[in-house]
Amino acid sequence: MENTNIFFQDRTVPLVLGHRGIPLEHQESTLAGFERLIELGIPGAELDVLLTKDEQIIVFHDENAERLTGVNKRIDEMDWEEVKELRIQKQIDMGDGNCYEYDSEKPIPLLEQVLEACGDKLAINIELKANEIDKKKWKIGRKVGELVEKLKLTDSVIVTSFDFGMLRKLEKASSEVHSGFAYSEGMVDLIATSLKSHIKIKNKFLGKLLKKPLERAADAGARQLLKVICQSNLIGVVTNSSVTGIAQTLINEKIVSRFHEQNMLVGAFTLYPLDTREITDPTLDQDEVLKRLVEAKVDWIETDDPVKLMEKLNQN
Protein backbone atom coordinates (compact mmCIF):
# COMPACT_ATOMS: atom_id res chain seq x y z
CA MET A 1 0.00 0.00 0.00
CA GLU A 2 1.28 3.46 -0.90
CA ASN A 3 2.61 5.55 1.98
CA THR A 4 0.71 8.85 1.87
CA ASN A 5 2.46 10.56 4.79
CA ILE A 6 4.05 13.83 3.60
CA PHE A 7 7.42 12.97 5.16
CA PHE A 8 7.67 9.94 2.87
CA GLN A 9 7.01 11.76 -0.40
CA ASP A 10 9.83 11.98 -2.95
CA ARG A 11 11.75 15.26 -2.93
CA THR A 12 15.09 16.56 -4.20
CA VAL A 13 16.07 18.38 -0.98
CA PRO A 14 15.36 17.66 2.71
CA LEU A 15 12.08 18.80 4.23
CA VAL A 16 12.60 21.91 6.39
CA LEU A 17 11.10 21.89 9.89
CA GLY A 18 11.09 24.97 12.09
CA HIS A 19 12.49 23.85 15.46
CA ARG A 20 9.84 24.71 18.07
CA GLY A 21 8.35 27.07 15.48
CA ILE A 22 10.33 30.08 14.33
CA PRO A 23 12.19 31.32 17.43
CA LEU A 24 13.82 34.26 15.65
CA GLU A 25 10.36 35.85 15.26
CA HIS A 26 8.09 34.34 17.94
CA GLN A 27 8.70 32.64 21.26
CA GLU A 28 9.33 28.91 20.95
CA SER A 29 6.42 26.49 21.21
CA THR A 30 3.69 29.08 20.58
CA LEU A 31 0.77 28.91 18.20
CA ALA A 32 1.87 32.25 16.75
CA GLY A 33 5.23 30.73 15.81
CA PHE A 34 3.69 27.74 14.04
CA GLU A 35 1.20 29.92 12.17
CA ARG A 36 4.07 32.17 11.08
CA LEU A 37 5.77 29.16 9.46
CA ILE A 38 2.66 28.68 7.34
CA GLU A 39 2.65 32.36 6.33
CA LEU A 40 6.30 32.12 5.23
CA GLY A 41 5.79 28.93 3.25
CA ILE A 42 7.98 26.82 5.53
CA PRO A 43 6.80 23.23 5.00
CA GLY A 44 7.09 21.84 8.52
CA ALA A 45 7.59 22.19 12.26
CA GLU A 46 9.09 20.28 15.18
CA LEU A 47 7.46 20.61 18.58
CA ASP A 48 7.75 19.04 22.02
CA VAL A 49 4.90 17.81 24.19
CA LEU A 50 4.44 17.21 27.92
CA LEU A 51 1.57 16.06 30.12
CA THR A 52 0.06 18.26 32.82
CA LYS A 53 -0.94 16.82 36.20
CA ASP A 54 -4.46 16.19 34.87
CA GLU A 55 -2.98 14.58 31.72
CA GLN A 56 -3.62 17.31 29.19
CA ILE A 57 -1.07 17.34 26.35
CA ILE A 58 0.62 20.73 26.02
CA VAL A 59 3.20 22.02 23.55
CA PHE A 60 6.17 22.95 25.74
CA HIS A 61 9.86 22.04 25.82
CA ASP A 62 11.01 22.38 29.44
CA GLU A 63 9.79 20.15 32.25
CA ASN A 64 10.05 23.19 34.55
CA ALA A 65 8.19 26.33 33.46
CA GLU A 66 10.69 28.82 34.90
CA ARG A 67 12.91 29.59 31.87
CA LEU A 68 9.98 30.43 29.64
CA THR A 69 7.38 31.79 32.07
CA GLY A 70 9.29 32.88 35.19
CA VAL A 71 7.24 30.46 37.32
CA ASN A 72 9.46 27.90 39.06
CA LYS A 73 7.18 24.88 38.93
CA ARG A 74 7.14 21.59 37.04
CA ILE A 75 4.55 21.13 34.33
CA ASP A 76 3.52 17.74 35.70
CA GLU A 77 2.72 19.39 39.06
CA MET A 78 0.16 21.75 37.49
CA ASP A 79 -3.33 21.12 36.10
CA TRP A 80 -4.22 22.58 32.71
CA GLU A 81 -6.32 25.27 34.42
CA GLU A 82 -3.14 26.58 36.04
CA VAL A 83 -0.90 26.13 33.00
CA LYS A 84 -3.24 28.00 30.66
CA GLU A 85 -2.95 31.08 32.88
CA LEU A 86 0.85 31.16 32.45
CA ARG A 87 2.43 33.35 29.78
CA ILE A 88 5.66 32.82 27.87
CA GLN A 89 7.70 35.93 28.62
CA LYS A 90 8.81 38.59 26.16
CA GLN A 91 12.49 37.99 26.97
CA ILE A 92 13.64 34.38 26.58
CA ASP A 93 16.96 32.72 27.37
CA MET A 94 17.50 30.20 24.59
CA GLY A 95 19.37 27.95 26.99
CA ASP A 96 23.00 28.99 26.76
CA GLY A 97 22.78 32.61 27.87
CA ASN A 98 21.62 34.06 24.55
CA CYS A 99 18.48 36.10 25.17
CA TYR A 100 15.90 37.22 22.61
CA GLU A 101 13.23 39.91 22.91
CA TYR A 102 9.69 39.56 21.53
CA ASP A 103 6.80 41.97 21.16
CA SER A 104 4.30 40.42 23.59
CA GLU A 105 3.73 37.56 26.01
CA LYS A 106 2.16 34.39 24.59
CA PRO A 107 0.01 31.59 26.08
CA ILE A 108 1.02 27.93 26.21
CA PRO A 109 -1.08 25.93 23.74
CA LEU A 110 -2.57 22.48 23.94
CA LEU A 111 -1.30 20.07 21.30
CA GLU A 112 -4.86 19.71 20.06
CA GLN A 113 -5.08 23.48 19.47
CA VAL A 114 -1.87 23.46 17.41
CA LEU A 115 -2.88 20.41 15.40
CA GLU A 116 -6.36 21.78 14.67
CA ALA A 117 -4.87 25.09 13.46
CA CYS A 118 -1.80 23.80 11.60
CA GLY A 119 -1.95 20.02 11.28
CA ASP A 120 -3.22 20.01 7.69
CA LYS A 121 -0.89 22.84 6.61
CA LEU A 122 2.45 21.72 8.06
CA ALA A 123 4.46 18.52 8.22
CA ILE A 124 4.86 18.08 11.98
CA ASN A 125 7.34 16.09 14.03
CA ILE A 126 5.93 15.70 17.55
CA GLU A 127 8.67 14.91 20.06
CA LEU A 128 7.53 13.09 23.18
CA LYS A 129 9.75 14.95 25.63
CA ALA A 130 11.81 12.75 27.94
CA ASN A 131 14.81 13.87 29.98
CA GLU A 132 14.87 10.63 31.98
CA ILE A 133 13.30 7.20 31.89
CA ASP A 134 10.04 7.37 33.85
CA LYS A 135 7.44 4.65 33.27
CA LYS A 136 4.72 6.88 34.72
CA LYS A 137 5.15 9.21 31.74
CA TRP A 138 4.95 6.53 29.05
CA LYS A 139 1.18 7.05 28.74
CA ILE A 140 1.84 10.22 26.70
CA GLY A 141 2.71 7.96 23.74
CA ARG A 142 -0.75 6.41 23.74
CA LYS A 143 -2.51 9.75 24.24
CA VAL A 144 -0.63 11.50 21.41
CA GLY A 145 -1.24 8.60 19.02
CA GLU A 146 -4.94 8.58 19.80
CA LEU A 147 -5.16 12.35 19.27
CA VAL A 148 -3.39 12.22 15.89
CA GLU A 149 -5.75 9.49 14.73
CA LYS A 150 -8.81 11.30 16.08
CA LEU A 151 -7.89 14.43 14.10
CA LYS A 152 -7.11 12.30 11.02
CA LEU A 153 -3.59 13.67 10.70
CA THR A 154 -1.60 10.47 10.16
CA ASP A 155 -0.59 11.79 6.71
CA SER A 156 1.10 14.94 8.04
CA VAL A 157 2.46 13.94 11.46
CA ILE A 158 5.31 11.77 12.71
CA VAL A 159 6.29 11.17 16.35
CA THR A 160 9.82 10.82 17.76
CA SER A 161 11.28 10.42 21.23
CA PHE A 162 14.43 9.61 23.20
CA ASP A 163 12.26 7.29 25.34
CA PHE A 164 11.52 3.86 23.83
CA GLY A 165 8.76 3.22 26.39
CA MET A 166 6.72 6.17 25.15
CA LEU A 167 7.12 4.94 21.59
CA ARG A 168 6.04 1.42 22.53
CA LYS A 169 2.85 2.78 24.08
CA LEU A 170 2.16 4.80 20.93
CA GLU A 171 2.81 1.86 18.63
CA LYS A 172 0.47 -0.43 20.57
CA ALA A 173 -2.33 2.15 20.56
CA SER A 174 -1.86 3.73 17.11
CA SER A 175 0.08 1.62 14.64
CA GLU A 176 -0.90 3.93 11.77
CA VAL A 177 1.12 6.82 13.22
CA HIS A 178 4.71 6.88 11.94
CA SER A 179 7.17 7.07 14.80
CA GLY A 180 10.77 6.43 15.76
CA PHE A 181 13.59 6.64 18.27
CA ALA A 182 15.93 9.65 18.30
CA TYR A 183 19.67 9.79 19.06
CA SER A 184 21.21 12.84 20.74
CA GLU A 185 24.69 14.11 21.63
CA GLY A 186 23.72 13.67 25.28
CA MET A 187 23.79 9.91 24.79
CA VAL A 188 27.51 10.14 23.98
CA ASP A 189 28.12 11.72 27.39
CA LEU A 190 26.10 9.01 29.16
CA ILE A 191 28.07 6.22 27.48
CA ALA A 192 31.41 8.00 28.06
CA THR A 193 30.61 8.51 31.75
CA SER A 194 29.86 4.81 32.08
CA LEU A 195 33.12 3.88 30.35
CA LYS A 196 35.15 6.28 32.51
CA SER A 197 33.65 4.82 35.68
CA HIS A 198 35.21 1.49 34.73
CA ILE A 199 38.70 2.90 34.18
CA LYS A 200 40.67 1.78 37.23
CA ILE A 201 44.43 2.30 37.51
CA LYS A 202 45.95 1.29 40.85
CA ASN A 203 49.43 2.64 40.15
CA LYS A 204 49.43 6.33 41.17
CA PHE A 205 52.13 7.37 38.69
CA LEU A 206 50.52 5.61 35.75
CA GLY A 207 47.13 6.87 36.90
CA LYS A 208 48.19 10.48 36.58
CA LEU A 209 49.97 9.79 33.30
CA LEU A 210 47.19 7.84 31.62
CA LYS A 211 44.05 9.43 33.03
CA LYS A 212 43.56 12.07 30.32
CA PRO A 213 44.47 9.81 27.37
CA LEU A 214 42.10 7.14 28.65
CA GLU A 215 39.31 9.66 29.16
CA ARG A 216 39.81 10.94 25.61
CA ALA A 217 39.68 7.34 24.40
CA ALA A 218 36.46 6.83 26.37
CA ASP A 219 34.89 9.89 24.71
CA ALA A 220 35.91 8.69 21.25
CA GLY A 221 34.79 5.16 22.03
CA ALA A 222 31.42 6.39 23.29
CA ARG A 223 30.78 8.29 20.07
CA GLN A 224 31.74 5.28 17.97
CA LEU A 225 29.63 2.94 20.09
CA LEU A 226 26.59 5.20 19.76
CA LYS A 227 27.04 5.22 15.99
CA VAL A 228 27.15 1.41 16.01
CA ILE A 229 23.99 1.28 18.13
CA CYS A 230 22.36 3.76 15.79
CA GLN A 231 23.32 1.80 12.66
CA SER A 232 22.13 -1.48 14.14
CA ASN A 233 18.63 0.03 14.61
CA LEU A 234 18.05 -2.39 17.50
CA ILE A 235 15.87 0.13 19.35
CA GLY A 236 14.03 0.91 16.13
CA VAL A 237 13.17 -2.75 15.67
CA VAL A 238 11.86 -3.01 19.24
CA THR A 239 9.66 0.09 18.78
CA ASN A 240 8.67 -0.78 15.18
CA SER A 241 10.13 2.55 14.04
CA SER A 242 9.63 3.89 10.53
CA VAL A 243 11.60 7.12 11.13
CA THR A 244 14.53 8.27 13.25
CA GLY A 245 15.92 11.62 14.37
CA ILE A 246 19.69 11.98 14.78
CA ALA A 247 21.84 14.85 16.09
CA GLN A 248 23.60 16.59 13.19
CA THR A 249 27.07 15.79 14.58
CA LEU A 250 26.39 12.03 14.58
CA ILE A 251 25.17 11.78 11.00
CA ASN A 252 27.19 10.44 8.11
CA GLU A 253 26.33 8.94 4.74
CA LYS A 254 26.78 5.36 5.98
CA ILE A 255 24.28 5.78 8.83
CA VAL A 256 21.65 7.36 6.58
CA SER A 257 22.14 4.67 3.95
CA ARG A 258 21.66 1.91 6.55
CA PHE A 259 18.30 3.35 7.60
CA HIS A 260 17.17 3.90 4.00
CA GLU A 261 17.95 0.24 3.27
CA GLN A 262 15.36 -0.57 5.95
CA ASN A 263 12.82 1.80 4.34
CA MET A 264 13.17 4.26 7.23
CA LEU A 265 13.49 8.05 7.08
CA VAL A 266 16.27 10.00 8.78
CA GLY A 267 15.92 13.51 10.16
CA ALA A 268 18.71 15.76 11.45
CA PHE A 269 18.64 18.25 14.33
CA THR A 270 19.31 21.12 14.96
CA LEU A 271 20.86 23.24 12.17
CA TYR A 272 21.71 26.94 12.72
CA PRO A 273 21.02 26.47 16.45
CA LEU A 274 20.33 29.33 18.86
CA ASP A 275 21.27 27.06 21.78
CA THR A 276 24.68 25.51 21.13
CA ARG A 277 25.06 23.53 24.38
CA GLU A 278 24.34 20.17 22.76
CA ILE A 279 26.66 20.76 19.81
CA THR A 280 30.05 19.10 20.35
CA ASP A 281 31.85 21.89 18.52
CA PRO A 282 29.95 25.23 18.49
CA THR A 283 32.50 26.59 16.01
CA LEU A 284 31.33 24.17 13.31
CA ASP A 285 30.52 25.92 10.05
CA GLN A 286 26.79 25.25 9.76
CA ASP A 287 26.87 25.76 6.00
CA GLU A 288 29.40 22.92 5.78
CA VAL A 289 27.20 20.81 8.06
CA LEU A 290 24.27 21.47 5.72
CA LYS A 291 26.35 20.36 2.74
CA ARG A 292 27.24 17.12 4.57
CA LEU A 293 23.61 16.44 5.51
CA VAL A 294 22.38 17.00 1.96
CA GLU A 295 25.10 14.76 0.54
CA ALA A 296 24.15 12.10 3.08
CA LYS A 297 20.54 12.39 1.78
CA VAL A 298 18.77 13.05 5.06
CA ASP A 299 15.00 13.32 4.68
CA TRP A 300 14.31 16.29 6.91
CA ILE A 301 16.28 18.93 8.83
CA GLU A 302 15.13 20.76 11.96
CA THR A 303 16.42 24.29 12.34
CA ASP A 304 16.12 27.42 14.48
CA ASP A 305 16.37 29.51 11.30
CA PRO A 306 14.04 27.89 8.74
CA VAL A 307 14.09 30.97 6.48
CA LYS A 308 17.88 30.79 6.10
CA LEU A 309 17.76 27.03 5.58
CA MET A 310 15.10 27.34 2.86
CA GLU A 311 17.22 29.98 1.11
CA LYS A 312 20.36 27.83 1.29
CA LEU A 313 18.57 24.78 -0.10
CA ASN A 314 17.01 26.81 -2.91
CA GLN A 315 20.41 28.24 -3.84
CA ASN A 316 21.79 24.72 -4.22
Secondary structure per residue as TSV (DSSP state, phi and psi in degrees):
chain	resnum	aa	ss	phi	psi
A	1	M	-	360.0	138.2
A	2	E	-	-66.4	137.2
A	3	N	-	-85.4	115.4
A	4	T	-	-98.1	1.6
A	5	N	-	-66.1	136.2
A	6	I	G	-60.6	-31.4
A	7	F	G	-64.2	-26.2
A	8	F	G	-94.3	3.0
A	9	Q	S	-77.2	147.3
A	10	D	-	-64.1	138.2
A	11	R	-	-154.2	158.4
A	12	T	S	-90.6	-19.0
A	13	V	S	-132.4	159.5
A	14	P	-	-61.7	150.2
A	15	L	E	-70.2	136.2
A	16	V	E	-97.7	124.8
A	17	L	E	-117.4	125.6
A	18	G	E	-71.1	120.1
A	19	H	E	-72.9	110.9
A	20	R	T	61.2	25.2
A	21	G	S	108.0	-126.5
A	22	I	-	-137.6	78.3
A	23	P	T	-63.5	-13.1
A	24	L	T	-76.2	-15.9
A	25	E	T	-117.9	-36.5
A	26	H	S	-133.8	152.8
A	27	Q	-	-54.3	146.3
A	28	E	T	-59.0	149.7
A	29	S	T	61.8	32.7
A	30	T	-	-114.7	151.3
A	31	L	H	-60.1	-37.5
A	32	A	H	-58.8	-39.5
A	33	G	H	-66.5	-41.4
A	34	F	H	-69.6	-38.7
A	35	E	H	-67.1	-32.0
A	36	R	H	-66.5	-35.3
A	37	L	H	-57.6	-42.7
A	38	I	H	-63.0	-44.6
A	39	E	H	-59.6	-36.5
A	40	L	H	-85.3	-5.5
A	41	G	T	79.6	18.1
A	42	I	-	-74.5	130.1
A	43	P	-	-73.0	-23.2
A	44	G	E	-151.8	175.3
A	45	A	E	-144.4	149.4
A	46	E	E	-110.7	140.0
A	47	L	E	-147.4	155.4
A	48	D	E	-109.0	148.0
A	49	V	E	-129.6	147.4
A	50	L	E	-135.3	161.8
A	51	L	E	-102.8	136.0
A	52	T	-	-77.4	175.9
A	53	K	T	-59.1	-36.1
A	54	D	T	-94.6	21.3
A	55	E	-	64.5	36.6
A	56	Q	-	-91.2	138.6
A	57	I	E	-88.9	116.6
A	58	I	E	-112.6	156.6
A	59	V	E	-92.4	108.1
A	60	F	-	-165.3	142.8
A	61	H	S	-90.9	-46.0
A	62	D	-	-87.3	141.0
A	63	E	S	-71.0	-26.6
A	64	N	B	-106.6	137.5
A	65	A	S	-80.0	-5.1
A	66	E	H	-61.8	-48.4
A	67	R	H	-57.3	-39.4
A	68	L	H	-93.6	-29.3
A	69	T	H	-117.2	-14.8
A	70	G	S	85.6	-5.2
A	71	V	-	-98.3	116.8
A	72	N	-	-84.4	82.0
A	73	K	-	-154.8	143.4
A	74	R	B	-73.5	145.1
A	75	I	G	-61.8	-40.1
A	76	D	G	-75.8	1.0
A	77	E	G	-100.8	-1.0
A	78	M	S	-118.8	140.2
A	79	D	-	-76.3	162.4
A	80	W	H	-58.1	-35.3
A	81	E	H	-59.3	-33.6
A	82	E	H	-80.2	-42.1
A	83	V	H	-62.8	-40.2
A	84	K	T	-69.0	-13.6
A	85	E	T	-86.3	-14.9
A	86	L	-	-71.7	157.3
A	87	R	E	-132.2	135.1
A	88	I	E	-73.9	124.8
A	89	Q	-	-66.6	164.2
A	90	K	S	-74.8	-29.1
A	91	Q	E	-109.7	123.1
A	92	I	E	-123.9	131.8
A	93	D	E	-84.5	120.3
A	94	M	-	-71.0	-7.7
A	95	G	S	123.9	-18.9
A	96	D	S	-127.5	26.3
A	97	G	S	97.0	-12.0
A	98	N	-	-80.8	121.0
A	99	C	E	-108.7	143.4
A	100	Y	E	-125.4	144.2
A	101	E	E	-104.8	139.9
A	102	Y	-	-126.4	168.8
A	103	D	S	-79.3	-27.0
A	104	S	S	-157.6	160.8
A	105	E	-	-71.5	154.6
A	106	K	E	-132.7	147.4
A	107	P	E	-78.1	162.0
A	108	I	-	-88.3	125.7
A	109	P	-	-92.0	155.1
A	110	L	B	-74.2	151.0
A	111	L	H	-59.0	-39.9
A	112	E	H	-60.1	-38.6
A	113	Q	H	-63.1	-43.4
A	114	V	H	-66.9	-43.5
A	115	L	H	-67.1	-38.2
A	116	E	H	-65.7	-35.8
A	117	A	H	-82.4	-33.9
A	118	C	H	-127.0	-8.7
A	119	G	T	-62.0	-27.4
A	120	D	T	-99.0	5.6
A	121	K	T	-118.9	-13.7
A	122	L	S	-130.4	149.1
A	123	A	E	-82.6	124.0
A	124	I	E	-122.7	127.5
A	125	N	E	-101.3	111.2
A	126	I	E	-91.6	117.2
A	127	E	E	-95.0	123.0
A	128	L	E	-78.2	104.3
A	129	K	-	-68.8	131.1
A	130	A	-	-150.6	110.7
A	131	N	S	-94.7	-10.0
A	132	E	S	-158.6	159.4
A	133	I	-	-77.8	118.5
A	134	D	-	-143.6	105.5
A	135	K	G	-58.7	-28.8
A	136	K	G	-65.0	-20.9
A	137	K	G	-95.5	-4.0
A	138	W	T	-63.1	-24.1
A	139	K	H	-59.1	-21.3
A	140	I	H	-61.4	-30.4
A	141	G	H	-60.1	-49.1
A	142	R	H	-61.7	-45.0
A	143	K	H	-66.5	-39.4
A	144	V	H	-67.5	-44.2
A	145	G	H	-58.7	-44.6
A	146	E	H	-64.0	-37.3
A	147	L	H	-67.4	-44.1
A	148	V	H	-60.5	-42.2
A	149	E	H	-68.2	-40.5
A	150	K	H	-60.7	-38.9
A	151	L	T	-86.1	1.2
A	152	K	T	57.0	50.6
A	153	L	-	-117.9	23.5
A	154	T	T	-67.1	-14.4
A	155	D	T	-88.5	-9.2
A	156	S	T	-125.9	-2.2
A	157	V	E	-121.9	140.9
A	158	I	E	-125.3	163.3
A	159	V	E	-129.9	131.7
A	160	T	E	-129.0	162.7
A	161	S	E	-165.8	156.7
A	162	F	S	-90.3	3.6
A	163	D	-	-117.5	109.7
A	164	F	H	-65.3	-29.1
A	165	G	H	-64.0	-41.2
A	166	M	H	-62.1	-40.8
A	167	L	H	-68.8	-35.4
A	168	R	H	-64.3	-41.2
A	169	K	H	-63.3	-40.7
A	170	L	H	-64.4	-46.5
A	171	E	H	-61.7	-40.2
A	172	K	H	-67.4	-34.9
A	173	A	H	-87.5	-32.2
A	174	S	-	-144.3	76.5
A	175	S	T	-67.6	-16.0
A	176	E	T	-79.9	-13.1
A	177	V	S	-87.7	121.8
A	178	H	E	-69.7	132.7
A	179	S	E	-148.9	169.1
A	180	G	E	-176.1	159.8
A	181	F	E	-77.3	149.7
A	182	A	E	-119.6	148.9
A	183	Y	E	-119.9	123.5
A	184	S	-	-115.2	166.2
A	185	E	T	-61.8	-31.3
A	186	G	H	-59.2	-28.0
A	187	M	H	-67.9	-29.9
A	188	V	H	-61.9	-45.3
A	189	D	H	-62.3	-40.2
A	190	L	H	-63.0	-44.4
A	191	I	H	-67.2	-42.4
A	192	A	H	-63.0	-41.1
A	193	T	H	-60.8	-41.2
A	194	S	H	-64.8	-42.1
A	195	L	H	-64.1	-43.1
A	196	K	H	-64.4	-33.1
A	197	S	H	-66.8	-17.4
A	198	H	T	-99.9	2.1
A	199	I	-	-84.4	109.3
A	200	K	-	-125.2	118.8
A	201	I	-	-124.3	112.8
A	202	K	-	-75.3	-34.7
A	203	N	-	-70.7	120.9
A	204	K	H	-62.9	-42.4
A	205	F	H	-64.5	-48.9
A	206	L	H	-65.5	-33.6
A	207	G	H	-59.3	-47.5
A	208	K	H	-65.9	-37.7
A	209	L	H	-71.5	-37.5
A	210	L	H	-101.0	-8.9
A	211	K	H	-56.4	-53.4
A	212	K	H	-66.0	-44.9
A	213	P	H	-59.5	-38.8
A	214	L	H	-69.8	-36.6
A	215	E	H	-66.5	-39.8
A	216	R	H	-63.2	-39.6
A	217	A	H	-64.6	-37.6
A	218	A	H	-64.3	-42.0
A	219	D	H	-61.6	-46.5
A	220	A	H	-65.6	-40.6
A	221	G	H	-65.7	-36.8
A	222	A	H	-63.4	-43.0
A	223	R	H	-64.0	-42.8
A	224	Q	H	-67.0	-39.5
A	225	L	H	-64.8	-40.8
A	226	L	H	-63.4	-38.3
A	227	K	H	-64.2	-37.9
A	228	V	H	-65.8	-43.6
A	229	I	H	-60.9	-42.8
A	230	C	H	-61.7	-49.0
A	231	Q	H	-64.4	-32.6
A	232	S	H	-68.9	-25.9
A	233	N	T	57.5	29.1
A	234	L	H	-60.2	-44.8
A	235	I	H	-66.9	-36.7
A	236	G	H	-62.7	-37.6
A	237	V	H	-65.8	-43.6
A	238	V	H	-62.5	-38.1
A	239	T	T	-96.0	6.3
A	240	N	T	54.9	44.5
A	241	S	-	-70.3	145.3
A	242	S	S	-117.3	-8.2
A	243	V	E	-140.3	164.8
A	244	T	E	-149.5	145.7
A	245	G	E	-109.9	136.3
A	246	I	E	-135.2	136.7
A	247	A	E	-57.4	139.7
A	248	Q	G	-55.2	-32.9
A	249	T	G	-75.5	-14.3
A	250	L	G	-96.1	-9.0
A	251	I	-	-86.3	135.4
A	252	N	-	-141.9	172.5
A	253	E	H	-62.1	-35.6
A	254	K	H	-64.4	-44.2
A	255	I	H	-62.9	-46.9
A	256	V	H	-62.0	-42.6
A	257	S	H	-61.6	-39.8
A	258	R	H	-60.3	-43.3
A	259	F	H	-69.0	-40.8
A	260	H	H	-62.6	-34.5
A	261	E	H	-62.5	-24.1
A	262	Q	T	-98.8	16.4
A	263	N	T	60.0	34.0
A	264	M	-	-111.3	150.3
A	265	L	E	-92.5	153.1
A	266	V	E	-126.0	126.3
A	267	G	E	-113.8	149.7
A	268	A	E	-113.7	144.3
A	269	F	E	-141.7	154.1
A	270	T	E	-116.4	123.1
A	271	L	E	-84.2	149.4
A	272	Y	S	47.7	56.9
A	273	P	-	-75.3	144.3
A	274	L	S	-86.4	-25.8
A	275	D	-	-111.2	112.1
A	276	T	-	-99.8	10.0
A	277	R	T	-62.9	-32.2
A	278	E	T	-95.3	8.1
A	279	I	-	-95.9	124.2
A	280	T	S	-54.2	-44.7
A	281	D	-	-127.4	98.5
A	282	P	T	-62.7	-14.9
A	283	T	T	-85.4	-1.2
A	284	L	S	-55.1	135.7
A	285	D	-	-73.4	110.4
A	286	Q	H	-66.3	-27.0
A	287	D	H	-65.3	-39.1
A	288	E	H	-68.6	-37.2
A	289	V	H	-61.6	-43.6
A	290	L	H	-58.7	-44.8
A	291	K	H	-58.4	-43.5
A	292	R	H	-64.5	-41.2
A	293	L	H	-66.2	-40.3
A	294	V	H	-66.8	-42.8
A	295	E	H	-65.0	-31.1
A	296	A	H	-77.2	-11.9
A	297	K	T	69.4	44.2
A	298	V	-	-65.6	156.5
A	299	D	S	-93.3	-28.7
A	300	W	E	-149.0	156.9
A	301	I	E	-131.8	128.8
A	302	E	E	-93.7	139.4
A	303	T	E	-150.2	148.2
A	304	D	S	-81.5	-10.8
A	305	D	-	-130.7	74.0
A	306	P	H	-64.3	-28.5
A	307	V	H	-65.2	-47.4
A	308	K	H	-62.1	-43.5
A	309	L	H	-62.5	-42.8
A	310	M	H	-59.5	-43.8
A	311	E	H	-62.9	-43.2
A	312	K	H	-63.6	-43.5
A	313	L	H	-66.3	-39.0
A	314	N	H	-66.3	-34.3
A	315	Q	H	-65.4	-33.4
A	316	N	-	-92.4	360.0
